[in-house]
Amino acid sequence: MRILVTGASGFVGGALLRRLADVSGAQAFGVARRPLPLPNYAARDLSQPFELPFRPEVVVHAAARV
């Protein structure tokens, strides 16, 4: 299953992204505003369109407006 996690630099999104890395059959990709040196992660402005390395089947929206 291909999963997109928004807010992946935060507490909830980051924990979920790390947990999904250990799940067999799950391909997760995280996006957030803050740059981090993580695999399967990209810093993006979520208010603008952006490209993904896959077409997600599930989106977990853990991003928040500060």
matplotlib code that plots the C-alpha trace (Angstrom):
import matplotlib.pyplot as plt

x = [0.0, 1.3, 0.8, 1.4, 1.9, 1.7, 3.2, 5.9, 8.3, 5.9, 5.3, 2.3, 3.3, 6.9, 6.0, 3.7, 6.3, 8.9, 6.4, 5.3, 9.0, 8.7, 5.4, 5.7, 4.0, 3.7, 5.5, 5.3, 6.4, 6.4, 6.1, 6.4, 7.7, 10.9, 13.8, 15.0, 17.6, 15.1, 14.6, 11.3, 10.8, 10.6, 10.3, 7.5, 5.1, 1.9, -0.1, 1.4, 1.1, 4.1, 5.1, 5.2, 7.4, 4.2, 0.4, -0.8, -3.6, -4.0, -3.3, -2.8, -3.1, -1.1, -0.1, -1.3, -1.2, 0.9]
y = [0.0, 3.5, 6.0, 9.8, 11.4, 15.1, 16.9, 14.2, 16.5, 16.9, 14.6, 12.6, 12.5, 11.7, 8.9, 7.4, 7.7, 5.9, 3.2, 2.6, 2.0, -1.3, -2.4, -5.1, -4.1, -0.4, 2.2, 5.5, 9.0, 12.0, 15.7, 18.7, 22.3, 21.6, 20.0, 16.8, 14.2, 11.3, 8.7, 8.9, 12.5, 15.9, 19.4, 21.1, 24.0, 22.1, 25.1, 24.7, 21.7, 19.3, 16.0, 12.7, 9.7, 7.6, 7.8, 7.3, 5.0, 6.6, 10.1, 10.7, 14.4, 15.2, 18.7, 21.7, 25.4, 27.3]
z = [0.0, -0.9, 1.9, 1.9, 5.3, 5.5, 8.5, 8.6, 10.5, 13.4, 16.4, 15.1, 11.4, 12.1, 14.5, 11.9, 9.1, 11.2, 12.2, 8.5, 7.6, 9.5, 8.1, 5.4, 2.2, 3.1, 1.0, 2.8, 1.8, 4.1, 3.3, 5.5, 5.5, 7.6, 5.7, 7.4, 6.3, 6.2, 3.4, 1.7, 2.8, 1.1, 2.4, 0.4, 0.7, 1.1, -0.1, -3.6, -6.0, -6.0, -7.5, -5.6, -6.4, -6.5, -6.6, -3.0, -2.1, 1.3, 2.6, 6.3, 6.9, 10.0, 9.0, 10.9, 10.3, 12.8]

ax = plt.figure().add_subplot(projection="3d")
ax.plot(x, y, z, "-o")
ax.set_aspect("equal")
plt.show()
